Amino acid sequence: MTTSTKPSETFIVLIPGFPEDEKDTTCLPAQQLLIREINRLYPSLQITVLAFQYPFHNKEYYWFGNRVISFDGRNKNGVSRLITWLKVFLKLRSLQKQKNVVGVFSCWCTECAFVGKYFTETNHLPHYIWICGQDARTNNKLVKLIRPNANSLIAISDFLVREFFKNHKIKPAHTIPIGIDPSLFTNKKNVARDICCLGVGSLIPLKQYEIFIDIVEQLKQQYPDINTMICGEGPEFEKLKGLIHTKNLQKNILLAGKKSHDEVLQLMCRSKILLHPSSYEGFGAVCIEALYAGAHVVSFCNPLDRAVEHWHIVEDNAFMLLKTREILEDPETDFSPVLVSDMEASAASIMKLFDYPAALR
């Protein structure tokens, strides 16, 4: 593979959190995959990641050859957060003196974009901001401080373009989705689909997993031995555990806790349906992963302006139950993989904005 990347050029990624080591596959897997794809497409480009809040240590380390500097912000507010921002700004200034910085890429239009915007403005560097979800919502007060221009904004979905414009009166000029790496699914296919419904995500109120439990309760009337699972951890764990016990669904719903990314992909390949009752979703990496694993997806949120095969958007709880039952009852249900977007194309599109042409093969 040949590219036009010049040796010693450095690309800086600003991000709230990052894996603490190479075994940490559950921390922002989509962002991990993006960086790995940039590594693959532009092997001579050096990437430096500045992680504001997590890992919870202040040190420098290497992750698959990429330099990572963590600032141990621990999501503290007030003066502590301002100090973290200042530390990042000073590190950016130091890197600018030491390296040939070709651009800064901020994940989420929040604190990373705030620091990145004012650093790049004073140093005349290209800066793009990836809008990935809740940063498009109206409660993101940092947008007024960031004052981004439309051309600097990249939304991961059509929905987020509209949401950001509706709430902040700025329409992102670019739409570049998250994607999957098809090679990660190798040797995971051709297994029995013994999980009827799978849920994957943080156990927080936004994800509405109580709806998942209610639907399984109703499906149990028709399928007494229905086998379902929810993967994830979070503050709602005990509440959901109690609800499962109250409804006598201990044999039907497994709260599996935290799983590695590879384990989640394996479970998706065993599942008939990814049941995703989240009330808000910028795109949902788990949805496109499940589709490529051959599962159908049933969700409330529609990220795209086009229909996607095997992705069923429903209006409310009743329709979610109806569609889930319909898929399970139909003996002709097709579980073929559906590729919505791959991260190789997304990485190339992002780098093109920084005046890097698509990698040659």
C-alpha positions, 0 to 999 in steps of 0.5 A, a space after each residue: 500500500 502506498 500513500 501520500 502521507 509524509 513521515 513525521 506528520 502528527 494528527 491529534 485526536 481530542 477525546 473525553 476518554 480512551 482505552 487504558 490499554 489494548 485489552 480495553 475493548 469496551 471503551 468507545 469501540 467506534 472511536 477505537 476502530 476509527 483510529 485503527 483504520 487511520 493507522 492502516 490507511 496512513 501507516 506513516 502518519 503519527 497519531 497522538 490522542 489526548 484523553 481529557 477525563 479517562 483513564 483515571 491516571 495522568 500519564 503517557 502510554 502507547 496503544 497499538 503504536 499510538 501515543 496516548 496522553 491522559 489527563 485524569 480529569 475524572 469528570 470533575 466540574 468547576 475549577 478542576 475541569 478548567 485546570 484539565 482544559 488548561 493542561 490539554 491546551 498547554 500540551 497542544 502548544 508543546 506538541 505544536 512546537 515539537 511536531 509537524 501537526 497536520 490537524 486536530 480532530 475533536 470527538 463530540 462537540 463539547 469540551 474537546 471541541 472547545 479546547 481544540 477550536 481555540 488552539 487551532 484558531 491561534 495556530 492556524 491549523 485545520 480542526 474538525 468536530 465529530 458530532 456523535 450523539 447527545 452533543 447535538 441536544 439542546 442542553 449542550 451549553 458549550 456550543 455557544 462557547 465553541 461557536 463552531 462554523 458549519 464547515 468544521 462540523 461532521 455529524 455521524 447521521 442525518 438525524 444529528 444534522 437535523 438535531 444540531 441545526 434545530 437546537 443550535 441553528 448551525 447545520 453541519 456541513 458534513 455527514 460521515 457515519 461510524 462504521 464497522 470492520 467486517 473482518 472482526 466478524 470472521 469465524 463468528 458466523 454459522 452458529 445457532 441463533 439461540 438468543 431471541 432478543 439481545 440488548 447491548 448498551 449502558 444501563 442508564 435511563 436513556 436506554 429504557 431497558 425496562 421496555 425490553 423487560 416488559 416486551 419479554 414478559 409479554 413474549 413469554 406468554 407465547 414463548 415460555 422458554 424465550 431466551 434473551 440477554 442484556 449486555 452492559 453495566 451502569 447505574 440501572 443494573 440493580 433496578 433492572 435486576 429487581 424488575 426481572 425478579 418481580 416479573 419472574 423472568 430470571 430464566 428468560 433474561 440474563 443480565 450479562 454485565 460488561 462484555 468485551 467487544 469481541 464477546 458482544 459481536 459473538 452474541 450478536 451472531 447468535 441473536 435473532 433480534 437486537 432490541 434497542 429501546 433507547 429514547 435517543 440515539 445519534 446512530 448506534 454502533 451496536 445497531 449496525 454491528 448487529 445488522 452485519 452479524 445477521 440480526 434484525 434491529 428493532 428500535 425507536 430512533 431512525 438515524 438515516 434518511 433512507 430505509 435500511 434492510 432488516 432495521 425496523 423503526 417503530 413508533 412506540 412500545 406496542 409497535 415494538 412488541 408487534 414487530 418483534 413478535 412478527 420477526 420471531 414468528 416468521 419462519 422465512 425471516 432472513 438473517 443475512 448480513 447487512 452492511 450499512 457502513 464500514 469504518 475504512 470509508 469513514 476514516 478516508 472521508 475524514 482524512 480527506 477533509 484534512 487534505 489527505 487523499 484516499 489511500 491507494 491500494 
